[in-house]
């Protein structure tokens, strides 16, 4: 199952938006509209940039999706001067995250 099926009123990013704004799909999740970064995990990691226009980053795990707030993630990375973070740490230390079962 695809995460995109979980959101309503989907609007897909144009190729320029994907390349410049770094989001993939916009839609409603839990009665709020967000732009989601759906890029896959590669080599056990997922890269992000501070200039993204995405609101949420989605991690596609074996039996769940983990959705993290980008602004809170960026604040956490800057405050702790990190280059690499573990998803498990983000789940525990960030206030805004959602875990959806597949």
Buried (B, 14 or more C-beta within 10 A) or exposed (E): EEBBEBBEEEEEBEEEBBEEBBBBBBBEBEEEEBBBBBBEEEEEEBEBEEEBBBBBBBBBEEEEBBBBBBEBBBEBBEEEEEEEBEBEEBEEEBEEBBEEEE
